[in-house]
Amino acid sequence: MHRHTVEGHAHRLLFDASADAGPLVPGARYRVGHPCLRLGRVAHAVLPRSGCPVAVVPQRV
């Protein structure tokens, strides 16, 4: 794992980084009263166009 800080739109930066990356792991949330997982804007934008495998990891709130 490598960490570096960049500025810009998250979905564009993750999409660009996915070309040379291992798995991409965006988060998602469960909403109280809703039984299904809700993808955020970034995960929703990156999921269909990523250049690497994507694993959406839920977070209970």
Buried (B, 14 or more C-beta within 10 A) or exposed (E): EEEEEEEEEBBEBBBEBBEEBEEBEBEBBBEEEEEEBEBBEBBBBBBEEBBEEBEBEEEEE
